Amino acid sequence: MKRVHGLMRQAVAGEVFPGGVLLVSCGSTIRFFKAYGVASLRTRTPVTRDTVFDLASLTKPLATTPAVMALMASGRLDPADRLGDILSPFYGSGKSGITVRQLLSHRSGLPAYRPYFIPLSNIEPCRRKSVLRKFLLREPLVGRPGESRLYSDIGFMVLQWVVESISGQSLDGFVKRTVYDPMGAEGLFFPEPGRETILPFAATERCGLRRRIIQGEVHDENAHVLGGAAGHAGLFGTAEAVWRFLVDLTNAYKGRTKTGGLRQETVAGFFNGRGGEGPLGFDAPSPRGSSAGRFFGPRSIGHLGFTGTSFWVDPDSDAMVVLLTNRVHPSRKNLKIKAFRPLVHDEIMKTLAEGS
Protein backbone atom coordinates (compact mmCIF):
# COMPACT_ATOMS: atom_id res chain seq x y z
CA MET A 1 0.00 0.00 0.00
CA LYS A 2 2.99 2.32 -0.45
CA ARG A 3 1.35 4.19 -3.33
CA VAL A 4 -1.84 4.68 -1.30
CA HIS A 5 0.20 5.97 1.64
CA GLY A 6 1.94 8.40 -0.69
CA LEU A 7 -1.37 9.70 -2.03
CA MET A 8 -2.68 10.37 1.47
CA ARG A 9 0.50 12.27 2.41
CA GLN A 10 0.27 14.28 -0.81
CA ALA A 11 -3.37 15.10 -0.05
CA VAL A 12 -2.45 16.66 3.29
CA ALA A 13 0.50 18.53 1.77
CA GLY A 14 -1.73 19.74 -1.08
CA GLU A 15 -4.43 20.92 1.37
CA VAL A 16 -7.07 18.53 0.11
CA PHE A 17 -7.88 18.20 3.82
CA PRO A 18 -6.03 19.09 7.03
CA GLY A 19 -6.28 15.53 8.32
CA GLY A 20 -7.82 12.16 7.72
CA VAL A 21 -7.93 8.45 8.46
CA LEU A 22 -7.97 5.75 5.81
CA LEU A 23 -8.99 2.16 6.56
CA VAL A 24 -8.94 -0.54 3.88
CA SER A 25 -9.95 -4.15 4.35
CA CYS A 26 -10.83 -7.36 2.58
CA GLY A 27 -13.78 -8.55 4.62
CA SER A 28 -12.78 -8.62 8.27
CA THR A 29 -9.04 -8.45 7.55
CA ILE A 30 -7.64 -4.92 7.74
CA ARG A 31 -5.07 -4.30 5.03
CA PHE A 32 -4.33 -0.63 5.71
CA PHE A 33 -5.19 1.67 8.60
CA LYS A 34 -3.32 4.96 8.98
CA ALA A 35 -3.92 8.53 10.15
CA TYR A 36 -2.61 11.70 8.53
CA GLY A 37 -2.39 15.43 9.20
CA VAL A 38 -4.03 17.44 11.95
CA ALA A 39 -7.44 17.46 13.58
CA SER A 40 -7.33 21.23 14.11
CA LEU A 41 -5.32 23.88 12.29
CA ARG A 42 -5.37 26.02 15.45
CA THR A 43 -3.98 23.47 17.91
CA ARG A 44 -2.11 21.34 15.34
CA THR A 45 -3.27 18.25 17.20
CA PRO A 46 -2.33 15.22 15.08
CA VAL A 47 -5.07 12.99 13.72
CA THR A 48 -4.85 9.46 15.13
CA ARG A 49 -6.74 6.29 14.34
CA ASP A 50 -8.97 7.15 17.32
CA THR A 51 -9.94 10.64 16.08
CA VAL A 52 -13.72 11.15 16.05
CA PHE A 53 -15.19 12.70 12.91
CA ASP A 54 -18.51 14.37 12.17
CA LEU A 55 -19.88 11.78 9.74
CA ALA A 56 -22.43 14.22 8.23
CA SER A 57 -24.62 12.42 5.67
CA LEU A 58 -23.19 9.02 6.60
CA THR A 59 -25.92 9.40 9.23
CA LYS A 60 -28.38 8.37 6.52
CA PRO A 61 -26.98 4.86 5.85
CA LEU A 62 -25.42 4.29 9.28
CA ALA A 63 -28.24 5.49 11.58
CA THR A 64 -31.56 6.32 9.91
CA THR A 65 -31.47 3.42 7.46
CA PRO A 66 -30.58 0.79 10.11
CA ALA A 67 -33.39 2.19 12.29
CA VAL A 68 -35.81 1.64 9.39
CA MET A 69 -34.31 -1.85 8.89
CA ALA A 70 -35.00 -2.66 12.53
CA LEU A 71 -38.64 -1.56 12.24
CA MET A 72 -39.08 -3.65 9.11
CA ALA A 73 -37.39 -6.68 10.70
CA SER A 74 -39.85 -6.48 13.60
CA GLY A 75 -42.83 -6.23 11.25
CA ARG A 76 -43.78 -2.69 12.23
CA LEU A 77 -42.96 -1.11 8.88
CA ASP A 78 -42.96 -2.14 5.23
CA PRO A 79 -41.19 -0.51 2.25
CA ALA A 80 -44.55 -0.09 0.52
CA ASP A 81 -46.15 1.75 3.44
CA ARG A 82 -47.36 5.24 2.52
CA LEU A 83 -46.80 8.42 4.49
CA GLY A 84 -50.49 9.14 4.78
CA ASP A 85 -51.03 5.77 6.45
CA ILE A 86 -48.09 6.14 8.85
CA LEU A 87 -48.31 9.83 9.74
CA SER A 88 -51.86 11.17 9.75
CA PRO A 89 -50.80 14.84 9.23
CA PHE A 90 -49.61 13.86 5.74
CA TYR A 91 -53.06 12.63 4.74
CA GLY A 92 -54.42 15.07 2.18
CA SER A 93 -51.14 16.98 1.98
CA GLY A 94 -50.34 15.93 -1.59
CA LYS A 95 -47.53 13.78 -0.19
CA SER A 96 -49.61 11.05 1.44
CA GLY A 97 -48.84 8.56 -1.35
CA ILE A 98 -45.04 8.77 -0.95
CA THR A 99 -43.76 5.36 0.16
CA VAL A 100 -41.00 4.49 2.59
CA ARG A 101 -39.15 2.87 -0.31
CA GLN A 102 -39.27 6.13 -2.28
CA LEU A 103 -37.89 8.07 0.69
CA LEU A 104 -35.03 5.58 1.13
CA SER A 105 -34.17 5.59 -2.59
CA HIS A 106 -34.41 9.40 -2.93
CA ARG A 107 -37.36 9.08 -5.32
CA SER A 108 -39.94 10.87 -3.18
CA GLY A 109 -40.16 14.03 -5.27
CA LEU A 110 -39.06 16.11 -2.28
CA PRO A 111 -36.40 18.80 -2.82
CA ALA A 112 -32.77 18.20 -1.95
CA TYR A 113 -32.34 20.85 0.72
CA ARG A 114 -33.89 23.83 2.43
CA PRO A 115 -32.18 26.16 4.97
CA TYR A 116 -34.77 25.50 7.68
CA PHE A 117 -32.23 26.58 10.29
CA ILE A 118 -32.79 30.23 9.39
CA PRO A 119 -36.39 30.48 10.63
CA LEU A 120 -35.91 27.76 13.27
CA SER A 121 -33.03 29.60 14.94
CA ASN A 122 -35.51 32.31 16.00
CA ILE A 123 -37.79 29.77 17.72
CA GLU A 124 -37.29 28.40 21.23
CA PRO A 125 -35.43 25.06 21.06
CA CYS A 126 -38.22 22.97 22.60
CA ARG A 127 -40.58 23.91 19.74
CA ARG A 128 -38.21 23.56 16.80
CA LYS A 129 -38.93 19.94 15.89
CA SER A 130 -42.69 20.50 15.81
CA VAL A 131 -42.26 23.63 13.70
CA LEU A 132 -39.89 21.80 11.35
CA ARG A 133 -42.56 19.15 10.81
CA LYS A 134 -45.03 21.84 9.79
CA PHE A 135 -42.46 22.98 7.23
CA LEU A 136 -42.12 19.38 5.97
CA LEU A 137 -45.88 19.09 5.56
CA ARG A 138 -46.03 22.32 3.54
CA GLU A 139 -42.88 21.68 1.46
CA PRO A 140 -43.89 21.55 -2.23
CA LEU A 141 -42.78 18.58 -4.26
CA VAL A 142 -40.33 19.24 -7.07
CA GLY A 143 -41.13 16.03 -8.94
CA ARG A 144 -43.62 13.21 -9.17
CA PRO A 145 -42.89 10.53 -6.52
CA GLY A 146 -41.20 7.48 -8.02
CA GLU A 147 -40.31 9.06 -11.34
CA SER A 148 -36.72 10.17 -10.88
CA ARG A 149 -33.97 10.23 -8.26
CA LEU A 150 -33.08 13.46 -6.45
CA TYR A 151 -30.81 13.08 -3.43
CA SER A 152 -32.74 14.63 -0.53
CA ASP A 153 -31.88 15.61 3.04
CA ILE A 154 -35.54 16.44 3.45
CA GLY A 155 -36.63 12.90 2.66
CA PHE A 156 -34.50 11.64 5.54
CA MET A 157 -35.92 14.28 7.87
CA VAL A 158 -39.30 12.74 7.05
CA LEU A 159 -37.88 9.25 7.71
CA GLN A 160 -36.79 10.43 11.15
CA TRP A 161 -40.39 11.41 11.80
CA VAL A 162 -41.52 7.95 10.62
CA VAL A 163 -39.06 6.16 12.91
CA GLU A 164 -39.92 8.28 15.92
CA SER A 165 -43.68 7.98 15.37
CA ILE A 166 -43.64 4.18 15.12
CA SER A 167 -41.03 3.49 17.80
CA GLY A 168 -42.17 6.12 20.29
CA GLN A 169 -38.50 7.00 20.81
CA SER A 170 -36.06 9.57 19.48
CA LEU A 171 -34.13 8.42 16.42
CA ASP A 172 -30.79 8.50 18.25
CA GLY A 173 -32.18 6.63 21.24
CA PHE A 174 -33.93 4.03 19.11
CA VAL A 175 -30.95 3.21 16.88
CA LYS A 176 -28.67 2.98 19.92
CA ARG A 177 -30.92 0.59 21.85
CA THR A 178 -32.15 -1.46 18.90
CA VAL A 179 -29.13 -1.60 16.58
CA TYR A 180 -25.88 -0.26 18.06
CA ASP A 181 -26.06 -1.83 21.52
CA PRO A 182 -26.93 -5.35 20.31
CA MET A 183 -24.10 -5.09 17.74
CA GLY A 184 -21.59 -3.63 20.19
CA ALA A 185 -21.21 -0.56 17.96
CA GLU A 186 -19.91 1.71 20.72
CA GLY A 187 -17.98 4.07 18.47
CA LEU A 188 -21.02 5.43 16.61
CA PHE A 189 -23.00 8.06 18.50
CA PHE A 190 -24.83 11.37 18.49
CA PRO A 191 -23.06 13.80 20.87
CA GLU A 192 -25.22 15.26 23.62
CA PRO A 193 -25.50 19.06 23.18
CA GLY A 194 -23.80 21.04 25.91
CA ARG A 195 -22.09 18.01 27.43
CA GLU A 196 -18.34 18.46 27.74
CA THR A 197 -16.21 15.57 26.54
CA ILE A 198 -12.52 14.86 26.16
CA LEU A 199 -12.96 12.78 23.02
CA PRO A 200 -10.48 13.64 20.22
CA PHE A 201 -12.83 15.33 17.76
CA ALA A 202 -11.71 16.62 14.38
CA ALA A 203 -12.60 20.26 13.78
CA THR A 204 -14.88 21.27 10.92
CA GLU A 205 -15.91 24.67 9.60
CA ARG A 206 -15.87 28.19 10.92
CA CYS A 207 -19.65 28.51 11.19
CA GLY A 208 -21.27 31.83 10.36
CA LEU A 209 -24.31 30.95 12.48
CA ARG A 210 -22.29 30.06 15.58
CA ARG A 211 -19.39 32.41 14.80
CA ARG A 212 -16.65 29.95 15.69
CA ILE A 213 -14.83 26.84 14.53
CA ILE A 214 -17.02 23.80 15.15
CA GLN A 215 -15.49 20.89 17.02
CA GLY A 216 -17.36 18.14 18.86
CA GLU A 217 -20.79 19.29 17.70
CA VAL A 218 -22.62 18.77 14.44
CA HIS A 219 -21.54 20.88 11.48
CA ASP A 220 -24.85 20.73 9.57
CA GLU A 221 -26.92 23.80 10.46
CA ASN A 222 -30.31 22.12 10.11
CA ALA A 223 -29.22 19.31 12.44
CA HIS A 224 -27.66 21.82 14.85
CA VAL A 225 -30.87 23.78 15.44
CA LEU A 226 -32.67 20.48 16.11
CA GLY A 227 -30.29 19.66 18.95
CA GLY A 228 -27.71 17.74 16.93
CA ALA A 229 -29.61 14.55 16.10
CA ALA A 230 -31.44 14.43 12.77
CA GLY A 231 -32.33 11.91 10.10
CA HIS A 232 -29.87 13.37 7.62
CA ALA A 233 -26.91 14.35 9.84
CA GLY A 234 -25.58 14.33 13.40
CA LEU A 235 -23.79 10.98 13.73
CA PHE A 236 -20.15 10.92 14.85
CA GLY A 237 -17.64 8.10 14.89
CA THR A 238 -14.16 6.80 14.27
CA ALA A 239 -13.02 5.07 11.09
CA GLU A 240 -12.82 1.74 12.90
CA ALA A 241 -16.35 2.12 14.28
CA VAL A 242 -17.72 2.79 10.80
CA TRP A 243 -15.78 -0.17 9.41
CA ARG A 244 -16.89 -2.60 12.12
CA PHE A 245 -20.52 -1.65 11.54
CA LEU A 246 -20.15 -2.19 7.79
CA VAL A 247 -18.45 -5.56 8.35
CA ASP A 248 -21.37 -6.64 10.56
CA LEU A 249 -23.93 -5.49 8.00
CA THR A 250 -22.09 -7.22 5.16
CA ASN A 251 -21.80 -10.42 7.18
CA ALA A 252 -25.55 -10.30 7.80
CA TYR A 253 -26.14 -9.67 4.08
CA LYS A 254 -24.10 -12.76 3.20
CA GLY A 255 -25.80 -14.88 5.86
CA ARG A 256 -22.64 -15.33 7.89
CA THR A 257 -24.11 -13.89 11.08
CA LYS A 258 -27.30 -12.32 12.35
CA THR A 259 -26.58 -8.69 13.16
CA GLY A 260 -28.49 -7.59 16.23
CA GLY A 261 -32.11 -7.87 15.17
CA LEU A 262 -31.31 -7.57 11.46
CA ARG A 263 -31.82 -10.74 9.43
CA GLN A 264 -30.23 -11.58 6.10
CA GLU A 265 -33.38 -10.97 4.07
CA THR A 266 -33.83 -7.52 5.65
CA VAL A 267 -30.29 -6.36 4.94
CA ALA A 268 -30.33 -7.90 1.45
CA GLY A 269 -33.45 -5.95 0.58
CA PHE A 270 -31.63 -2.71 1.39
CA PHE A 271 -28.34 -3.61 -0.29
CA ASN A 272 -29.97 -4.88 -3.50
CA GLY A 273 -33.04 -2.67 -3.91
CA ARG A 274 -35.24 -3.78 -6.76
CA GLY A 275 -36.03 -3.05 -10.39
CA GLY A 276 -32.95 -0.95 -11.08
CA GLU A 277 -33.79 1.61 -8.37
CA GLY A 278 -30.49 0.97 -6.60
CA PRO A 279 -29.89 0.20 -2.93
CA LEU A 280 -32.16 1.63 -0.23
CA GLY A 281 -30.54 4.15 2.10
CA PHE A 282 -27.16 3.73 0.42
CA ASP A 283 -25.59 5.07 -2.76
CA ALA A 284 -24.29 3.01 -5.68
CA PRO A 285 -21.30 3.90 -7.87
CA SER A 286 -22.20 6.34 -10.61
CA PRO A 287 -21.69 5.07 -14.17
CA ARG A 288 -19.31 7.96 -14.81
CA GLY A 289 -17.18 10.05 -12.49
CA SER A 290 -17.98 8.05 -9.37
CA SER A 291 -16.26 9.03 -6.14
CA ALA A 292 -15.61 5.28 -5.78
CA GLY A 293 -13.42 5.35 -8.87
CA ARG A 294 -13.55 2.79 -11.67
CA PHE A 295 -13.07 -0.56 -9.98
CA PHE A 296 -15.84 -1.07 -7.42
CA GLY A 297 -18.32 -3.60 -8.73
CA PRO A 298 -21.90 -2.87 -9.81
CA ARG A 299 -23.37 -4.26 -6.57
CA SER A 300 -21.23 -1.96 -4.40
CA ILE A 301 -22.80 0.33 -1.83
CA GLY A 302 -21.43 3.49 -0.26
CA HIS A 303 -22.11 7.04 0.74
CA LEU A 304 -20.47 10.45 1.05
CA GLY A 305 -20.62 12.96 3.87
CA PHE A 306 -20.35 16.72 3.30
CA THR A 307 -17.62 17.13 5.92
CA GLY A 308 -15.26 14.92 3.90
CA THR A 309 -16.30 11.44 4.98
CA SER A 310 -17.10 8.39 2.87
CA PHE A 311 -17.24 4.62 2.68
CA TRP A 312 -17.50 2.09 -0.13
CA VAL A 313 -18.18 -1.63 0.14
CA ASP A 314 -17.93 -4.17 -2.69
CA PRO A 315 -19.77 -7.27 -1.43
CA ASP A 316 -18.49 -9.38 -4.34
CA SER A 317 -14.78 -8.79 -3.66
CA ASP A 318 -15.27 -8.05 0.08
CA ALA A 319 -13.28 -4.82 -0.38
CA MET A 320 -14.13 -2.02 2.05
CA VAL A 321 -12.74 1.51 2.16
CA VAL A 322 -13.51 4.03 4.90
CA LEU A 323 -12.09 7.51 4.36
CA LEU A 324 -12.80 10.10 7.06
CA THR A 325 -11.44 13.64 6.66
CA ASN A 326 -12.15 17.16 7.88
CA ARG A 327 -12.02 18.72 4.42
CA VAL A 328 -14.44 21.53 5.46
CA HIS A 329 -11.92 22.77 8.07
CA PRO A 330 -11.83 25.72 8.07
CA SER A 331 -14.12 26.29 5.04
CA ARG A 332 -16.55 24.29 2.91
CA LYS A 333 -15.18 26.10 -0.14
CA ASN A 334 -12.35 23.56 -0.32
CA LEU A 335 -13.59 21.10 -2.96
CA LYS A 336 -10.29 19.36 -3.78
CA ILE A 337 -11.56 16.10 -2.31
CA LYS A 338 -13.81 15.61 -5.36
CA ALA A 339 -10.79 14.85 -7.54
CA PHE A 340 -8.94 12.98 -4.80
CA ARG A 341 -11.58 10.40 -3.86
CA PRO A 342 -11.69 8.50 -7.19
CA LEU A 343 -7.91 8.70 -7.45
CA VAL A 344 -7.27 7.08 -4.08
CA HIS A 345 -10.04 4.49 -4.51
CA ASP A 346 -8.61 3.43 -7.87
CA GLU A 347 -5.16 3.04 -6.35
CA ILE A 348 -6.56 1.02 -3.44
CA MET A 349 -8.47 -1.36 -5.69
CA LYS A 350 -5.51 -1.85 -8.02
CA THR A 351 -3.30 -2.63 -5.05
CA LEU A 352 -5.81 -5.13 -3.63
CA ALA A 353 -6.07 -6.79 -7.05
CA GLU A 354 -2.28 -7.10 -7.18
CA GLY A 355 -2.35 -8.74 -3.75
CA SER A 356 0.23 -6.32 -2.34
Secondary structure, DSSP 8 states (H G I E B T S, - for coil): -HHHHHHHHHHHHTTS-SEEEEEEEETTEEEEEEEEEBS-TTT--B--TT-BEE-GGGHIIIIIHHHHHHHHHTTS--TT-BHHHH-GGGTTTT-TT-BHHHHHTT-S---S---THHHHTTS-GGGHHHHHHHHHHH---SS-TTTS----HHHHHHHHHHHHHHHSS-HHHHHIIIIIHHHT-TTEE---TT------B-EEEEETTTTEEEESS---HHHHHTTS--SSS--EE-HHHHHHHHHHHHHHHTTS--BTTB-HHHHHHHHH-STT---SSSB---SSS-TT-S-S-TT-EEEEETTTEEEEEETTTTEEEEEEE-TTSS-TT--THHHHHHHHHHHHHHHHHHT-
